[in-house]
Every structure is written in C-alpha cells, then in structure tokens.
Amino acid sequence: MKVVLLIFAALLVGNPSTDEIEKILSQHIKAMGGKEKWQDLRSYRQVYSKENGLSLTITCKMPDKIIIRFQNDQLDASKVYDGAHGFILKNGEYLPMRPGEAIEMAEEPHYYSDLLLAEEMGYKLEYLGKESIDGIVCNKLKLTKSPKDQQTYWINTQTHLIEQTGEYSEDPAHEGIYYKTRLSDYRNVDGLMFPFRQALIANDEAPRYSVVEEMEINFAIANDAFQFQPDATKNLIQYWQDRFEDIGLSSFTFEQETIRFRNGQKDSSIWQEAVQYPDYFRIDIGAKEKQNINLYRADSIYILRNGELVRKGLEIQTSVLMEGRLYDLPVDSMLEKLRSVGINTDVFGKAIYKGRPAYILGALAEDSNSPQIWMDAERRVVLRKVSKLKDGRMLDALYDEFLEFNGSWIESWIEFYIDGELIQTERYRNINTNPALSPEVFDPLLFKNNFWY
C-alpha cells in the first residue's frame, strides 16, 4: 500500500503574480534544468526499488498518459490512464477505475513540472512566506488549478528545488486525508532534475519511503501502449460495459426487402422490423393483415402465423444480446447466455473484416466451423455470426453497408449462407432511429394487434 499512496499523493499547480513569486519561480526553473527542456519532455519511466518483493514501474507519455505497474510472484497489476479514461488490469483481468482515481491519474504525468510551467498553464500562485522543514528554510507557495485542486510547495531557499508538496486528494475515496510528499536525492537525468527518493506522509502518519533505481526520459512510446487491448471475451464485455454505459441508440425501425433463394429460384417479400434496446426485437413478415410475426423478448421468442401463436419458448437473439443487452446484464450473465448459444467464451480471436478491426467471440480467425460472433472493435456492432443448425450444417450471416446515425451504426445489408451457399439477403430501407413504439408492440398478449407502421 506504500507504493500506491506514494504514486497518488501530490499534484502541482500555479501562476506567478508578485516580484517575490517571480524570483522564486525563476530560481526554481533554472535549478530544475530550464523551462524549455521541460516543455520538450515527451516521456519518462521510473523503476523503483522493490519493497516486500513488490516492484513498481511508472511510465508516462506527455501530456496525459500514464501506466503504473506493480509486480511480484503473485501479482501483475497496472493502473492506466489513456488520456481520456482510466482502467485497471489485475493479472490479466480488466477492472473499472474509480472516477476520482482517474482524475488523479490524469494529472500525474505533470507531477514534476506543473510548478515551473505554471505561467503557461494559467494556474494561480500565492506566496505564503517562509517555513522551515527539519532545519531547511523554504519558501512556501500555494498553487490553485480549481477550488478543489490546490497544491502547496515548500521550495528550498538554497537549492531552489522542491523539498515538500502537500495537498488534499481529489479522489472522494481519500476525502479528508492531507498528503505531504518529501522529495530528496535530486539527480540530473539528461539535463532535467528529478528526485530519486520520496517519502509520503498521510495525515502526519509515519513516512512511507520509495526510491527510484532507474530512470530514462524522451524515449519513443506509442499511444497504443496506454490503450486497453481486449484479449478475452470476459475482458471485452467488462471493458465495453465500463467505457460505454450509454448504448447511444435506444430504438429503431426499418423496412426490409427479403430475398430467399431456393432450388435456383428466388422469392422476394417486404418485412417490417423494430428494435428496442436492451431486450426487444420484432419482425413482421409480409402484409400486416396476415399477422405473421416473430417477437423476441430477452431470452424468449413468440411466433405468430396467420394470427395464431404457433410457438413460444426460449431463444436468444444474438444481435440484440451483443448490441443492447450487453450493457444491461452482469458480466457473468452475458457469458452464460453466450455459452447457451454455442459460443466458447474461453476462445477469443482478432481479425480484419472488410478493412475493419474485429473481435471474434468463440473462435480464432482461421476457424470457420465453430459457432462465433464477430464484433467491430470500434463501432461495437455485429459483423458476422456463425452458428450450427440442428442438422449440423453451418449458418453464416454477414453484415455490411453500415450507416451512421448520431454516432451509432446500423447495417443495411445482410447475407445468409448455409455451408457456403447463399440462401437469403436482406436490404434495409426507411430506417427510423426515433420511432414511436408503444409498449403493446412488444407485449406477448397484445402485440398481434399493435403496429408502428
């Protein structure tokens, strides 16, 4: 816990306003290696000495990306901020990060430079006089980014380096705790001064020490290093649930031209369809008065033919599951439902589908004989579904020609194949993403007499 507290302790802010402040700040900037050198800092990595068998490595890419990695024989955990969002990886498992912790992580890359770049950042800076720390006379400065984000610095009057910082954490989980961080053993790293020894004091408790053993700066590191890369079905679901709480699209309707191919002949008909996330999907086949309807509700299906209920039972519509219910169900429930439709949730693949990166649930890219669902890695929509029919044949559904509606994507063309032979195509028209859908449209007792078209 020492290391965790140390990393999240203090953040810096400022903006000079008096001659005294300008003098202190100028001396500090010079002592730290110069403003231009700090402005040119692109990245840095610190490797800390092990404590109780636990190693710590901090990797930062300016201005706002960071990885804090803890490792020992039983643990490999990383706290990551990618410039917009935070997440945690613990022994390969994706975990969400508290919003307050993400705020702290976002500011951590600037821990050493916020004071000397205060003017450029527009921070408020106040001079609080002189104060001694263990016999060392310091100039005391207060920096303010916002009413909730304030930092106090004690600047050594002889070395002009930071002796101590202090602040209340912005993370509500640490409310009421005042953190002081003592900085010492400054060393020159390619022209910039960094402290290699730090001591964290939480509410005047005993200090918790950490020591940097190795450090490098200005190395090349790609943004991808700070982004989560799903490597398992469970991790993908957890990641999407955490990052995309809002599905974006609540409902839509469309008219569909369906062409079926049988024995060298083709038959065309018009279907009306309605989707309401997270649970409902309805297909009206042919003319309204015929009342040929398939209604999916969560895990159930109701089938009408000529107005008569001919079947009801359990059946999961996987497109609704993956594009709607995924964001509403617990992770374990999602995994169970995927397994119930034949997906091996222990197998996870990646591929390029028509030029777009895709995740494959249930198979590897070269496997076409296992039940599987392909998801667009960025748009989070189904690209392909492969399932096994009762007679052992393989049904392959390919989704294409996606259209964007306010950031959400809907396919407008689907092809269905059985063992490689085209059996059906579907063309969407008149897509409406703001339909008036009454509850009766999806009510098993009332749906046959209620329509939206």
N, C-alpha and C positions, 0 to 999 in steps of 0.2 A: 504493500500500500504506500510505502515511502515514495516509490518512483512515480506512482500515479499522481499523488498530491504534488510532487515537485513539478511535474510537467504542466499541470493546470493551475499553477499558483498565481503568477502575476502577469499582467498585460500593461502595455505602455501607451501614453497619450501626451499631447502638449501643444502649446502655441505661445511663443515669447511675446512679452508686452512692455517690459521696462529695460533700462540700461543694464541693471544688475542681472536680469534674466538673460539678456543677450550675451553678456560677458561669460556667464556660467555655461551657457549653451555652446558658445563658440569654443571655449576651452575643452568642453566635453567632446565636441565633434572632432577636434584636432587629435585628442587623445585616443579616440576610437578608430582613427585611420582616415578620417576625411569623409565629407558628405558624398562626394562623387563616387567614391569606392563603394559605399553602402548602397547608393542608388543603383550601382551596376551589379549588385549581388543578385545572382539568378537562382542559386540553390545552396543548401548546406546539409551536411549529415554529421550527426554526433553519435559516437558509440560510447556508452557509459560502462564503467566497471561493474562487474557482476556483484550482486548483493543477495546473499542466501541462495545462490545458484541461479538467480534471475538476471538475464541480460536485457538491456534496453537500448534501442536504436531509434533516433529521431531523424526523419528525412523530410526536408522542406523544399518546396519549389515556390518561389515568389510569384505573385504576391500572396496567395491564399490557399496553398495546397500543402498537406502535411500527413505523414504516416508516423504513428508512434507504435513501435513493435516491441512486445515483451516475449521472451522465450526462456524456457527451461526444459527439462526432460519430459514434463507432462503437459506443458502449455506452449502454444504458439498463438498469440493473440495480437491483433492490430487494431488500433483506432485510427480511422482515416477520415479526412475531410477533403473532398474533391474540388473545392472552390465554390460549391453551392449546397452540398448535402454532406452529412456525416453518417458513418456506419461503422460497425464493429465486426471483425472476423475472429471467431474463437475456435481454434482447432478446426478450421475449415468451414464452420457454420456461420451464416450471415445472421447478424442481430441488429436491430434498430438502435440508433443513438438518441439519447435524450436531447430535446431541442436546446436546453441550456448548455449541455456539454458541447453541442455543435457550435454554439456561439463562441465559446472559449477556444475551441479548436481553430475556428476561422481566423482568430487574431494571433494565434501562437507563432506563425512564421515571422511576425514583426516584433517579437519579444525584445530583441536586442537593438532594434533600430527606430522604434516609434519615437523615442525622445529626441534623437538627433535629426529626425525628419519631421519634427512637429510642425514647423512653419509650412512645409509643403502640404501636409495633411490637414492644415487648418484647425489644429487642436488648441484648446485654451490652456494656458500655462500660468501658474501663480507661484510667486516666491514666498515661502513660509519661514524664512530665516535660517539660522544655523542650529545644528544639533549634533551632539557627539554620540558615536556608537563605539563602545569599547575603547574609548580614548581617541577615536578618529573623528576629527572635526569635519562635518559635512554641511553642504548647502542643501536645503530641503525644498523640493519643488513638487507642486501638485499639477497633474495633467488631467484634463477632462475631455473625453470624447462625447459623452452624453451624461445626463443626470445619474444614470445607473452604471456608468462605466468611467470610474475615476481611479487614478493611479498616483501614488506618492513615491518620489525618488529621493534618496539620500546620495548626494554626489560628493565624493572625497575632494576636499579643497586642495590637496597636494597632487594627487594623480589625475584628478578630474574624471575618474571612472566611477561607475555606479557601485556603491557599497551595498545598497539595500533597496528593494522595492516593496511596496505594500498596497494591498487592495482587498476589497470585498469581491468575492466571485459573483459573476453574473448568472451562474447556474443556480436555480432555485434549490437544487438538492444540497447546496453548500451555503444556504442562506444563514447569515449571522456569523459566519466564520471569516475572520480577518487574517489574510495570509501575508506574511513577510518572507522575502527571499533574500538571503545574504549571498553576495557574489564575490568571488575572490579567485586568486591564481589566474589572472588575465594573461593570455598568450597571443602572440602575433600569428595569425593564420593568413598567409598571402596578403599581408598589408592591413588586415582588419583585426581588431582586438576582441577576443571572446573570453568569458570567464570559464575556467575548466573545473571549478569547484563551486557547488551551490548548497545552501542549507535552507530548508523550508521550515518555517515556524508558523503553526496554525493556532491562533488564539493563545499565544505565549506558551504553547507546549514545548517539549524538548525538540531541538532541531532534528530534522531528517536530512542526512547528507547524501550527496551523489557527486561522482567525479567523472569527468569526460576523459576517456583514454585515447580516443582517436577522433579526428575531425578533418573534413575536407569541404571545400566550397567550389561553387561555379562549375560543377560537373553537369553533363547533359543527362536529362531525365525526361521521358515522355509523359504527357498528361495521362496516358492510359495507365501508368503505374499507380495513379491515385483513384482510378475508377473501378467499381466492382465488376468482376467478370464472373458471371454465374458458371458453376461447374457441376451442378447437380439440380435435379428437379425441385427438391425442397428449398434450396437456396434461391432459385429463381422465383418461386412463389413468395418466399419471405421478402425478397428484395422488391418485387413489384408491389406487394401489399404495403410495404413501408414507404416506398418512394411515390407511389401513385394511388393515394387514398381515394381520389375522385376519379371515377371511370371516365368522366367527361361527357359521354353520350348516354343519356338516360333511356331513350326510346327512339325507334324509327320504324317507318313502314315503307313498303315498296310494292310495285307491281312486277311480276316476274314472268317472262316468257320461258316456258319449259319445253325442251325438245327431247323426246325419248327415241332411242334407236333400237329397233328390234327386227331381227331377221332381214336386214337390208332396207327396212322401211323406217321412216321417222314420223313421229306424231307430235304435234305442237298444241300447247294449251297455255292459258293465262292463269297464273296463281296470284293471290293477294297474300302478303305476309306482314306480320307485325312482331316486333321485338320490344320487350320492356325489361330492362335490366333491374335487378340481377337475375330474375328467375323465369321470365315468361317468353314463350315463342309460339306463335300461331301461324299455321299455313292453311289457307282456304283454297282448295283445289277446284279450278273451273268456275262455273257460274254460281253466283250467290244462292240462287233458289235450290240448287242441288244439295247444299249443306254437306259437302264433303270436306271435313275439317280435321286437321291434326293439331292438338293443343298440348304443348309441353309446359308443365309447371314444376319447377325444381327437378325432383327425381322421377316425376310421373308423366305419363302420356295418356291422352284421351283421344280416341279416334271415332269420328262420325262418318257414316256413309249413308247418303240419302236421308240425313236427319236422324239416323238411329245410331246409338252408341254400340259399336261392334267390338271395341276393345278398350280396356283401361288396365294400367299396370305400371310397373317400374321401368323407366327408361330415361337415361341421361342424354341430353342434347349437348354434345361436347363443345360446340362453338359458343353457346351461351355459358357453359361452365367456365371456359377459358377466358372469355371476354367480359363476363359480367360477374358470375358467382365467385370467381377467384378473389375478388376484392371484398367479398362479404363473408366468406367462410373461414374458419380457423384453418391453419396450415395442415394439420393432421387430417381434417375432414376432406380437404381438397385432395390430398394424397390418396385417401381411401377411395374417393369417387373415381379418381384416375385409374386406380387398380381395378375397380369394378367394371370399367370399360375396356380392360385388357392391357392398359399401359403399365409397363415395368418401370416403376418410379426409381429404380436403382440404376437405370441406364439413361445417360444424358449425352447428347451429341451436339455438334455445331456444324453449320454448312452455309453455303451461299445459295439462295433461291432466287433465280432470275435477277441476279445482281444485288440482292439484299441479304444482310447477315440474318441468320435464323438460328433459333434454338430448337433442338429436337428432343421431345419427351418420349422416352420409351425405346429408343434405337440410336444407333450410330448412323452416320450419313450414308454409308455403303450398304446398309441393311434395308431392303425393301419388303421383307417378308414378316416383319414384326409389327404389331399394332403401334402406331406412333402419331404424335401431333407435332407439326412444325409451327413455330410462332415467330413472327417478325420481331427481331431483337430490339427494334426501336419503336415501332408502331404498336406492338403488343396485340396483334391480330393474328388469327389463324391463317396460315399459308397453305397447309396441306394436312390431310387426315388419312391415315391408312388403318383400316380395320378388317378383322377377319369375319366373314359371314358364317352362318351356321353350317353351311355345306363345305366350309374350308377354303372357299375362294377368297381372294383379297380385293377389297373395295378401296379404291384410291380416289380421293377428292382433292382437286387442285383449285385454289382460289387465286383470282387475278383481277387486273384492271381496277385497282383501288382508287376510290375518290375521297378527297378530304372534306370534312365538314367541321369547321371550327376546331381544328386540331385533332379530331377523331377520324378514323379511316374505315371505310366500308367497301368491301369487294363488290364488283358489279358483274363479274363473270365467274362461273364455276363449271368445271368439267369433272365428270364421274367416269371412272374406268373399273371394270371387273376383269382381273387377270390380264390387264393391258388393253382390253377392248373398250372403246368409248360407248357408253350406254346412255348418257344424259348430259345435256348442257343447260345452264340457267343464265339468263340475262336479266339484270335488274333495271327497272326504269322508274321514273317518278319517285325517287327517294325523298322522303319527308322526315326530317330529323326533329320536328316539333309537332307530332301528331296529337290529336285529341283522342285518347284511348280511355274509355270508361272501364271501371273495374269489372263490369259484366262481360267485357270482351274476353277476359281470361278466367271467368268463373265457370267451373265444370258443370254447374247446374243451369247456367244461363247463357253460355257462350253461343249456342247454336242459333239464337235469335237476335244476337247483338253484333253489329258490324261497325267498322270505322270508315268504310268506303261506300 
